[in-house]
Amino acid sequence: MLYDAAVIGAGPAGVTAALYLVRSGLKVALVENSATGGQILSTAEIENYPGFPKSVKGWELADLFEAHLANYSVERVRGQALSVEKQENGNFLLNLSEDKTLEACTVVACTGARHRPLGAPGEEAFAGKGVSYCAVCDGNFYRGRDVAVVGGGNSALEEALYLSRIVNKVYLIHRRDAFRGAMVYQDKIREAANIELVTGSVVDEIRGGAAGVEAVAVRHLADGATRTIPVDGIFIYVGMEPVSGYLPEEVNRDAAGFVLTDTEMVTSLPGIFAAGDIRAKRCRQVSSAVGDGATAATAAFSYLEQRNA
Ligand SMILES: Cc1cc2nc3c(=O)[nH]c(=O)nc-3n(C[C@H](O)[C@H](O)[C@H](O)COP(=O)(O)OP(=O)(O)OC[C@H]3O[C@@H](n4cnc5c(N)ncnc54)[C@H](O)[C@@H]3O)c2cc1C
């Protein structure tokens, strides 16, 4: 079947793009390899998305996205986009997992970003055995125990606060002396009695045994002093990398792989638009992803109108 638009990724950007496109009267496929919601499914509380003055849990917002989509005839396609090819007729062929294919006149790439690994010895060996990238998913395993959180941005601060309400103690390890995260989180972090700040320090190694993580070895950058902190788990939030490798090489990206667009979400390959965390931009949040999704859908609609004129 030929779709007017294929939206890849059902996070905040993709859900918004799909809603706008279907409400414009287009035939829309929404391709997703996991569940609706994207990164918000691994977010405990979202306090900064307008309309939820008492905050909203990530999974609750994802459920609302799903309910909103259900009002419209968006075709849900389960699968991972492996590659996208522009054909001679100007349409795009999407190669999906399980040998599925899909043809669409335009593509809106909303596959977001995933956690960058820390790169410390022990990280891979103890993945799923104490090393985690999702406090909401795994925090409960550490109830009453001690954990480390690594990072200094909003995600690290938010998740350290979330964990502090479950675990016995959180060591918040950050390579700089100052945090990048919002002041509202920094204030709460400093007020939390069971969060110890380990700043100006890097993780040299994650240590453990057959049962999993037992300690984290840290080094203070200024004086080289080392310290072994006994913990049962370590949660890593040291930045994100884009999920953009499946796009054609004609889609320009920055050195880190984030897709370059103009302010209308237009990429360097006509017919392909990009929205949300996949883009090269400064603010990666639910509200900006939603805005990008609406803008990309509007631009894709104009592109189709011009093409069909
Ligand atoms: C721990 C944490 C806490 C956060 N807290 C907040 C907060 O408090 N407030 C806030 O505004 N933002 C927060 N964010 C950021 C926010 O979640 C993201 O900015 C937002 O989800 C980006 O939306 P997106 O649609 O661009 O991408 P994503 O949410 O990354 O969604 C991308 C979707 O694409 C799918 N996908 C990926 N590759 C493929 C493929 N090849 N084929 C098919 N599907 C694919 C994924 O499964 C996913 O569902 C947080 C993020 C994290 C990780």
The ligand as a Tripos MOL2 file, in Angstrom:
@<TRIPOS>MOLECULE
LIG
   53    58     1     0     0
SMALL
NO_CHARGES

@<TRIPOS>ATOM
      1 C1         15.4490    9.9800   31.8520 C.3       1 LIG1
      2 C2         14.8420   11.0610   31.0120 C.ar      1 LIG1
      3 C3         14.1290   12.0860   31.6130 C.ar      1 LIG1
      4 C4         13.5440   13.1060   30.8290 C.ar      1 LIG1
      5 N1         12.8150   14.0660   31.4450 N.ar      1 LIG1
      6 C5         12.1790   15.0080   30.7010 C.ar      1 LIG1
      7 C6         11.3380   15.9780   31.3310 C.ar      1 LIG1
      8 O1         11.1580   15.9920   32.5510 O.2       1 LIG1
      9 N2         10.7240   16.9040   30.5270 N.ar      1 LIG1
     10 C7         10.8730   16.9230   29.1660 C.ar      1 LIG1
     11 O2         10.2690   17.7630   28.5060 O.2       1 LIG1
     12 N3         11.6830   16.0160   28.5620 N.ar      1 LIG1
     13 C8         12.3370   15.0610   29.2850 C.ar      1 LIG1
     14 N4         13.1440   14.1390   28.6660 N.ar      1 LIG1
     15 C9         13.4170   14.2870   27.2160 C.3       1 LIG1
     16 C10        12.2230   13.8300   26.3700 C.3       1 LIG1
     17 O3         11.7710   12.5610   26.8140 O.3       1 LIG1
     18 C11        12.6510   13.7850   24.9100 C.3       1 LIG1
     19 O4         13.1210   15.0580   24.5290 O.3       1 LIG1
     20 C12        11.5050   13.3910   23.9950 C.3       1 LIG1
     21 O5         10.9880   12.1210   24.3580 O.3       1 LIG1
     22 C13        11.9810   13.3380   22.5320 C.3       1 LIG1
     23 O6         10.9200   12.9060   21.7350 O.3       1 LIG1
     24 P1         11.1640   12.2880   20.2810 P.3       1 LIG1
     25 O7          9.8090   11.9370   19.7840 O.co2     1 LIG1
     26 O8         12.0030   13.1960   19.4890 O.co2     1 LIG1
     27 O9         12.0560   10.9900   20.4860 O.3       1 LIG1
     28 P2         11.9390    9.7280   21.4420 P.3       1 LIG1
     29 O10        11.1740   10.0270   22.6680 O.co2     1 LIG1
     30 O11        13.3620    9.2630   21.5730 O.co2     1 LIG1
     31 O12        11.1000    8.6790   20.5920 O.3       1 LIG1
     32 C14        11.6340    8.0380   19.4770 C.3       1 LIG1
     33 C15        10.8010    6.8040   19.1470 C.3       1 LIG1
     34 O13        11.3020    6.2120   17.9370 O.3       1 LIG1
     35 C16        11.3610    4.8020   18.0740 C.3       1 LIG1
     36 N5         12.3960    4.3130   17.1620 N.ar      1 LIG1
     37 C17        13.7370    4.5200   17.2450 C.ar      1 LIG1
     38 N6         14.3700    3.9670   16.2020 N.ar      1 LIG1
     39 C18        13.4080    3.3920   15.4230 C.ar      1 LIG1
     40 C19        13.4360    2.6840   14.1970 C.ar      1 LIG1
     41 N7         14.5900    2.4970   13.5330 N.pl3     1 LIG1
     42 N8         12.2830    2.2240   13.6930 N.ar      1 LIG1
     43 C20        11.0950    2.4520   14.3340 C.ar      1 LIG1
     44 N9         11.0060    3.1380   15.5030 N.ar      1 LIG1
     45 C21        12.1530    3.6060   16.0440 C.ar      1 LIG1
     46 C22        11.7140    4.6010   19.5370 C.3       1 LIG1
     47 O14        11.3280    3.3000   19.9690 O.3       1 LIG1
     48 C23        10.8970    5.7070   20.2000 C.3       1 LIG1
     49 O15         9.6170    5.2700   20.5430 O.3       1 LIG1
     50 C24        13.7170   13.1150   29.4110 C.ar      1 LIG1
     51 C25        14.4380   12.0710   28.8090 C.ar      1 LIG1
     52 C26        14.9940   11.0620   29.5900 C.ar      1 LIG1
     53 C27        15.7330    9.9300   28.9210 C.3       1 LIG1
@<TRIPOS>BOND
     1     1     2 1
     2     2     3 ar
     3     2    52 ar
     4     3     4 ar
     5     4     5 ar
     6     4    50 ar
     7     5     6 ar
     8     6     7 ar
     9     6    13 1
    10     7     8 2
    11     7     9 ar
    12     9    10 ar
    13    10    11 2
    14    10    12 ar
    15    12    13 ar
    16    13    14 ar
    17    14    15 1
    18    14    50 ar
    19    15    16 1
    20    16    17 1
    21    16    18 1
    22    18    19 1
    23    18    20 1
    24    20    21 1
    25    20    22 1
    26    22    23 1
    27    23    24 1
    28    24    25 2
    29    24    26 1
    30    24    27 1
    31    27    28 1
    32    28    29 2
    33    28    30 1
    34    28    31 1
    35    31    32 1
    36    32    33 1
    37    33    34 1
    38    33    48 1
    39    34    35 1
    40    35    36 1
    41    35    46 1
    42    36    37 ar
    43    36    45 ar
    44    37    38 ar
    45    38    39 ar
    46    39    40 ar
    47    39    45 ar
    48    40    41 1
    49    40    42 ar
    50    42    43 ar
    51    43    44 ar
    52    44    45 ar
    53    46    47 1
    54    46    48 1
    55    48    49 1
    56    50    51 ar
    57    51    52 ar
    58    52    53 1
@<TRIPOS>SUBSTRUCTURE
     1 LIG1         1 GROUP 0 **** ****
